[in-house]
Amino acid sequence: MLKLALPAVAAQVINMLYNIVDRIYIGHIPVVGQTALTGVGVTFPIIMLISAFAAFAGQGGAPLASIRLGAGEREEAERILGNSLTMLLCAAVVLTVSFSIFKEPLLMAFGASEETVGYGLDYISIYLLGTLFVQLALGLNTFISAQGKATVAMLSVLIGAVLNIVLDPILIFGLNLGVRGAAIATVFSQAVSAAWVFFFLCSHRSGLRIRKENLRLRAKTAGRIAGLGVAPFIMQSTESLVTVVLNTGLQTFGNDLYVGSMTILQSVMQMIVMPTQGITQGVQPIMSYNYGAGNYRRVRDTFKRLLTVTLTVTISAFLIVSFFPETLARLFNNNAELVELVGKVMPIFFGGIWAFGAQMACQTTFMALGQARTSLFLALLRKVILLVPLAIVLPRVTGSVMGIYAAEPIADFLASATTLTLFLSRRKKLLPAPPKEKS
């Protein structure tokens, strides 16, 4: 678990830096930093939708490839890889064209104002040119992890992130390009990461290789990828829906200052969730491979350790955001009014994050075992079934903008409790204990 999870955690932390570093630098642009940060924040739904399509093909195909490798079916695993690549390429074309046409009305619908929309357009117009690179870098990297080559997967992200961190201050401040400089740095960095991943999967160093004959879509293979990929797709795409609901509510019951606070809160959420996802992604191949090999005892033991680790991480995160909210806020902007607001709402917004580790561990296990329908339900539960309605209803019931911030912890707790209960109730059926198991 340590061998696979630590590089995966590092990869997620590094990947997180793409957006976080952009926001930190943008928030500290002289004079316009707060407004620019809010404008870039409303592009988050589009960015998450692009990532969601990468997860659809990548995270949908990688567990299936791991299971086939565990069963000794390498040709089928490579067929899954080839079909996933074709799906990623198709998604990149459709997304680039669609979002480029409708970007301005979308940003206004996502909570932008006349004052902030210009910064959002400057950023997303350039970011969309790199959609292909995002699809390949994020979607194909999961197939490197699926082979147990977590260190290589980490390096693919590390290369791009280091470039992004180096280029950001040069382009934003040195060449005075502002938010456009941040977008250019991100696109160039993702292009380098995508090239690394693609050429590795074409090389002899990879246990799974991209082969021309596997690129032709097969209905059965694509259907299986889509069936499992729909859950991570919904998890990420509904993040866009959540952001839209939260931002429009904050604009309605508050103003740009409240929308800016949500940009910071979601950035901190990424700082908590993405490393935890690194843990779950690193451990997932162990479960998938051993499940395919019929070694259920090892799957059960892995789950117990995974649950302990994820809960430890989320409980620790809860304590940090509760005691140091203003310190975290100052990472992104020094405006006294914004820092004060974030200091007030952050402990409320993250009030249920301590329980979220249980949902992440259980949902990852369902994914690793190929339980597509259950994963889909759990993906919908927290955000669509619970969080979105609560974020709409609570501010109207309470008559206060604070109801929007309170929706998050309520949804986190209810979803985590439901997910853990569901997993424990189905554990014996999914992972039966025969009289004698493989060691």
Secondary structure by P-SEA (a helix, b strand, c coil): cccccaaaaaaaaaaaaaaaaaaaaaaacccaaaaaaaaaaaaaaaaaaaaaaaaacccccaaaaaaaaaaccaaaaaaaaaaaaaaaaaaaaaaaaaaaacaaaaaaaaccccccaaaaaaaaaaaaaaaaaaaaaaaaaaaaaaacaaaaaaaaaaaaaaaaaaaccccccccccaaaaaaaaaaaaaaaaaaaaaaaaaccccccccccccccccaaaaaaaaaaaaaaaaaaaaaaaaaaaaaaaaaacccaaaaaaaaaaaaaaaaccaaaaaaaaaaaaaaaaaaaacaaaaaaaaaaaaaaaaaaaaaaaaaaaaccaaaaaaaccccaaaaaaaaacccccccccccaaaaaaaaaaaaaacaaaaaaaaaacccccccaaaaacccccccccccccaaaaaaaaaaaaaaaaaaaaaccccccccccccc
